[in-house]
Amino acid sequence: MSTSGFVPRLLESIASTARTRYWATLVIVTASLSLILVGLTVASEGAGEVGTDSGRMALSFTVFLVLVAVLLGLPTVFITVRETLGRVGFLHAFLLAIVVGGSFLIAAAPAILWSILSTSVSVDVWVPTLATVELQIVVIGALVALAHWAIANDSAASATAFGLIAGITIGPLLVVGAASFAPPIEQTTQTLYIKWEEDSPTDPETGYPLDPTCETSPSTSTAFLTDYSGVWAVVTANPVALVSASITPAIGDWEDVYQTDDWQSSPTGVPPVPMPLDLFSTVDLNVRGMQLPVQTDIVIDECANIAEFGTPYPTLDGDRAPRDVIEQSTSGYAFGVLGQALVVLAAATIVVPIRRRERRA
């Protein structure tokens, strides 16, 4: 087909798709939910607390919503596309898929702009994340287009499209889950607890002893954990993990407060707690944590922790502190892009022969 004939047909297809009930409903839902999410986040009671960033959090909520809309909406809309337009060529289906996927991003644009401007989210945060979302639209569009181009039966084409998307979303998680069946690694934790004495002076702000002494004999506990350091790169092919890996995780020092008897908020005196600033950081921090081998021997000295951190519990149960995880790990973005490229290649390897056999038949 010539270019002069292809373009009008594509535009006609886009117009037909825009009139379908699935597409219109999904666009409206995406636009509405994204605005609600941003509004609830930036206007929440804790939006302005120290150690938080409501704009970044709102942006991450909205971006993940768009991802869900693309992953579930694209194959759903193409069910109606197939009924309306019939079977179309790969390029036609691919471009149409990009337009449909892009429409979800455009629908969420007002909410994204609101989240960016609410706390002046920096360019080095929203540009990489939105660029990666656009990459996901291309990848998911390619998988959906391959399925509908190669499979003649409407139901089989739709099922194949959903299956390919499941392969790129759930598949990496299944691989990581399978690793949990490997022999676990024994982790021993020795804890030297503070000796709490009645007459020992305490810090009026924190409530901890000013000159603490600890038990001489540690309490020992044992856990059996899975080491994911050999398979962590697989999970980065998941679209949510890949978008999260597009920026460096950001950690804020959240300051806790408590209510006094007269209902006035005041600081507890406890040192700030390091917390991820958004969902991107939360997801990527967990993926990065998989890179690090399991610590087999952990020693928790509460007296030493008070001297160094001002609290006997700087991290939960001896886990690595978030900033330590970032320093000791690397971004999995390159692995994720490579993994998705391999998924698309594998999908093409599977479905292209089906198309060829059909032509020979």
Secondary structure, 3 states (H helix, E strand, C coil): CCHHHHHHHHHHHHHHHHCCHHHHHHHHHHHHHHHHHHHHHHCCCCCCCCCCCHHHHHHHHHHHHHHHHHHHHHHHHHHHHHHHHCCCCHHHHHHHHHHHHHHHHHHCHHHHHHHHHHCCCCHHHHHHHHHHHHHHHHHHHHHHHHHHHHCCCHHHHHHHHHHHHHHHHCHHHHHHHHHCCCCCEEEEEEEECECCCCCCCECCCCCCECCCCECCCCEEEEEEECCCCCCHHHHCCCHHHHHHCCCCCCEEEECCEEECCCCCEEECCCCCEEEECCHHHHHHHHHHHHHCCCCCEEEEEHHHHHHHHCCCCCCHHHCCCHHHHHHHCCCCHHHHHHHHHHHHHHHHHHHHHHHHHHHHC
